[in-house]
Amino acid sequence: MRETGNGEQEELPELQDLKVRGRPVRTWAISVAAVLLAVSAAFGGLDKADAETPRAGAGTAVDAGRFSVTVQRVVVVKDLKPLFSPDDGGALIAVVTKLELTDKTGDQPPSDLIRLLDVAGVEPTDAPIGITNLRDQTQNPVLTPHHAEDVAYVWKLPKATDLPREVRLSVQHYTFRESVLDHHDVWTKDTIAAEVTAPVKDNTR
């Protein structure tokens, strides 16, 4: 009920009787709900818009767009002189990959290709302190297209950090598209290609 300008009471219409643009409100609500469900289904449901990140184990090749990445092993060591050294009392953790550049032009492996996700003392956003190939210990090596190299990504572990027995890491995916800045084709980051879980070998003893 509501009061009109002359003091009389006017009966309010029931919700189911209301109309918008000639259609009952109930019809509009059903239509909107149907559209939302359809959009939600297309993106994996109401609770998750993006598809789940693929999971892989050590030894499985991951298609990262610009690279084929196979995590071979993860190793903790006291030192990697003369290439890399930890802080006093700390250690180094290295992710050894079989890395193949699938592009047509040789290039260095990017520092953001591999990220450690759940290692104490290392933030997921921390870049490695260095990258080296195992063949001749060249830092930041230039990869030859379609020629796989054993390449290690290395991080520092702080003093008194419990050494992990297993690590979870991400492999970045890249896509080839036109740069909006100067209209040339570049490789850019888009999604995570996969999360990889691998056991850790302790070589500090």
N, C-alpha and C positions, 0 to 999 in steps of 0.2 A: 504494500500500500504506500502511496505517496500523496502529499497534499497538493491540490491544484491552486491556481492563482485566486480562485474565488472561495477558498477554504474547504472545498469538497475533497473527499478522499477518492483517489483513482486507483483502480485495481492494476497492479503491475503484471505484465505478461509472464507466464512461466518461461524458464530458460529454453525448454524444448520448442516453445512457440515463437521465440525471437528469430528474426530473419536479417541477413546481411546480403545486400544486392539480390534480394529475391530468393535467397537460399537459406534454409534453416541453419542456425548456428551449429547444431549437432552434425549436419552434413559437412560443414567447413572443418569442424574439429576432426572428424573421421578422415577427411582428405589430407589434412596436414599431418596427422599421425601416420597415415600410410606412406606419405612422401618421406617423413623422417625415418621410418623403418627401412624403406628401400635404400635411402642414402647410407644409413647405418650398416645395412647388410653388405653394401658394396665395399665398405671400408672395414669390414671384419666384426661388426656388431656394436652395440651401444657402449660397452665397456672399453673397447680398444679400436681406435681409428686406423692404426697402421697394422699391417701384418706382422706376425712375430718375426724377430730377427732369426735367420737360420742358425742352427748350431752345428758344430763340426768338431771332430776330434783331431788330435795330432796325426799327421800323415795323410790328411785329406786335403786335396787341392781345392782352394777357394777362388772363385772367379771374382776378382776385384775390379773388373772393367779394364783398367790399364795394365793390370798385372795378374798373373796367376801365382797365388801364394799358398805354399804348403808349410805349415809349422812342423818342423822335424823334431825339435826337442827344446826344453827349457833347462838351463843350467845355472847354478849359483857357484861363483868362484871367489877366491880371496883377492885376486888381482889379474889384470890382463896387460901387464907392462910389455912393451912401452906404449901401448895404445891407450889404455884406460886404467885408472886407479880409483879405488873407493876413498871415502873420507876415513879418518882414523877410526879403527875399530869396526868399520862397516864392511860391506861386501858388494859384489856386482851380480846382477842377474841378467842373463843373456837369452833372448829368444832367437833360436837358429831357424832360419827359413830357407826353403828352396824357392827362389824368387825368379820369375820369368817375366820380362817386359814384353807385353803383347802389342805395343805400339810400333809404329814404323821408324821412329827416331830414338836413338840412344839417349838415356837420361839417368840421373841419379835417383835412387829410391827415396821417396819422400819420408820425412821424419814422422808424419802423422799416419803412416800406413798401418802401424801396429801400436796399440795402446793396452797397457796393463790395467785391468779393471778392479781387481780385488786383492792387491798385494799390499801388505802393511808397510808404510813408509813411502809408498809411491801413489800419487794422486792419478786418477784416470786421465787427467789433462796433461800430465807431465810428459814432455818429449824425452826420448832417450838421450843420454849424454853423448852417444855416438853410434855410428853404423859402419860396419866393416864387412868385407867379404873374407871368407876363410881361405881362399885359394892363395892370395898373396898379401893378406892383411892390409889392403888398401882401404882407407877411410873414405866414406861417401863415394863408393865406386860408381863409375858410369856403366850402366848395364847395356849390353848389346841386345837388340831386339831378337826375341825367340831363342835366346841362349840362356838357359837357367844357370844361376849362380847360388852358392851357399852364402847367405847374407845374414849376419847377426845384428840384432838390435840390443843395445846394452843400456841398463839403468843402474844407478847407485841404490844400495840398500843401506839405511842408516845403522849406526851402532846400536846394539841390543835389540835389533829387530828379529822376531821369530822367523826363521826361514820357512817359506811355504813348501808344502808337499805337493801342492797342485795349484795351478793358476788358471784364471779365466782372462782371456784377452780378446780384443776386437780387431777385425781387419776392415779397414776403410774401403769403401767402393768409390770409384771415380767414373764420371760420365763425360763424353766428348760433346761440347756444345759451343755456341758462339758467344764470345765475350760481349757483354752489353756496353762495356766501356769503349772499346776501339774496334769492335766487329772483326775480331780474328778468332779462329777456333782454338779452344784451350780445353785441357782436362780439369774438371772441377769436382770437388767432393759433393756427393749427394746423400748416400745412405750408408749404413753399416752392412758390409757384404756378409759377414758372419761373426759369431762369437765362437771362439775355440777354447776348449778346455784341455789342458795338457799337464802331465805329471812333471815334477821338478826333480832334477838330479842334483844332489848336494856334492860338489867337488871342493868344498872348503877344507875337508879333513886331510 
